[in-house]
């Protein structure tokens, strides 16, 4: 096989300063500082005698850029061909993205399936130089990705980011071997791409008159009164697409339809079903103003697609298809006639008609559509790829229909969720998704039949930007978890304990470069258990070689332990990880023990796997959940189901009061219970109703209910919290199951 001296190609446009003077030295068991973890590494028994990576650039249009990129770096040097010590050869039989990297005694040799595999080999080499340093070991790396689709998404509709910001995002993606950038360009709050045939899209649709201040769940809503917006010219779009292509990243544009269309309708109201003035949305959520499925609308959307296709070489066009309210269609005489004319069952099948028609047009242009999993409703368009975001169910259904699926469930892939339970975290939409949770995600559901698993082509991290105003906020929310996601999508054999040391080094690398990256991997995550008649205990997954040290407010004498900690008294406890003389960030927990914390709890149905808290006993463990976040370790979430349970005190006990807490953010589908009922029993069989409320309301996020049982004596306490049920028409999430979030059931 002929070996060529290495000539850099455009994929190394990484403005990252690969070889800073500060070099981190790590051991073999940290796998050379490479993320995502290569699939096979074989170490030799010696170190290479290479102290400088010498690269031949060649005479290319990019040569001046490469010279500038590498100038001043002490560990990578641009040289003449005859001086190079990096060599490569293409071996197509390896596969497009696969590579072999051999660091030998005196030189470095690469075999790659294509330019893509060569890029990934060089990235691994760069990471070794950056995060391992010299001497490099003699080593052979054989590597290939677990999934062919590895994506990151960026919403620029809610908040707009400059082309330089988008390039930074692409640089980051390149460093972790992502290959698809999902660019969310249109939504209710702003249209962000120039369409020359319809100039009002950028003149009017790209701007909103003001923006919501604070969280959507805060009442009353407040606004900043400042006009906001922006859009990308077609030249800027081409610039981004070319920049991504140079890094072997495919750019997938999303043009939302038939819902999330308010910004477009503000510019061209004739494409709606009502004669009225539309305005780009100033707050978040879902709006009933959607495209009307008439001929002039289809002409408009086809014209838009025609211009979009000329800008994006991607085989995919994402057409959204999610969260499309049907109110306007139900009220439209035209839509009702269209339903009857085409023998459609209802408005859901009208949406399928809409998506299928647009798919045929996109297919006629040699492209394919991607849609969110709502496009399954009413029938899936013949050639569509489905992004499953509301859970795994949509992905399962589409794969079983032999459609390609990109898994992106909100439980693990939505990086607009909180990543820490700390009180000083920046405002987020809700939920809780940690680095560890992302890392342990497996895109292929275990319940999917083996024959259908090839239809799961990969996964994607999504970053919605309602609460992300600046690019430094993008960095904070996406970069730490994006590192974990890269390994979840690439590496076939991986362990979180092996990942953490590499993650720390990469995290420091970005931080030293001035990036606003989060780091919560050593944040203590307590596992609090109760409800078994044995009081309350606390345990932690702690770093190797560490202890837990804790104090109480009443007793400041520190106690160090590796064991479970039994909580016997109400107090404020402060916990921290102790390694050598280094104490980690402390975590304070207020325990207010009550009669249910030493009782036995039985729930009829478990909470949703998306919001399990610390298990069912989270509602009797003596710890009150956050007033701001519902996705942490104390709130239990129930999707469309009731929260019913029994507390057994073990003996007849006097009950004076019961205090309850429920979360309410209807814009995020979280409703108060329809009914709250309390029963008591002395034998666990015959229950007597003691309290029932069918009218529950609150003007704030937290609804508190205090029930006075006036010292009744009973061994068993039964509670029934009835889920609100189906979300009504006209509300956010109409037609979907409501969430019920329950906090502590305090019995005194």
Buried (B, 14 or more C-beta within 10 A) or exposed (E): EEEEBBBBBBBBBBEBBBBBEEBBEBEEEBBBBBBBBBBEBEEBEEBBEBEBBBBBBBEEEBBEBBEEBBEEBEBBBBBEEEEBBBBBBBBEEBBBBBBBBBBBEEBBBBBBBBBBBBBBBBBBBBBBBBBBBBEBBBBBBBBBBBBEBBBBBBBBBBBBBEBEBBBBBBBBBBBBBBBBBBBBBBBBBBBBBBBEEBEBBBEBBBBBBBBBEEBBBBBEBEBEEEEBBBBBEBEBBBBBBEBBBBBBBBBBBBBBBBBBBBBBBBBBBEBBBBEEEBBBBBBBBBBBBBBBBBEEBBEBBBBBBEBBBEBBEBEBBBBBBBBBBBBBBBEBEEBBEBBEEEEBEEBBBBBBBBBBBBBEBBBEBEBBBBBBBBBBBBBBBEBBBBBBBBBBEBBBBBBBBEBBBBBBBBBBBBBBBBBBBEEEBEBBBBBBBBBBBBBEBEBBBEEBEEEBEEBBBBBBBBBBBBBBBEBBBBBBBBBBBBBBBBBBBBBEEBEBEBBBBBBBBBBBBBBEEEBBBBBBBBBBBBEBBBBEEEBBBBBBEBBEEBBBBBBBEEEEEEEEEEEEBEBEEBBEBBBBBBBEEEEBEBBEBEBBBBBBBBBBBBBEEEBBEBBBBBBBBBBBBBBBBBEBBBBBBBBBBBBBBBBBBBBBBEEEBEBEBBBBBBBBBBBBBBBBBBBBBBBBBEEEEEBEEBBEEEEBEBEEBBBEBEBEBEEBEBBBBBBBBBBBEEBEEEBBBBBBBBBBBBBBBBBB
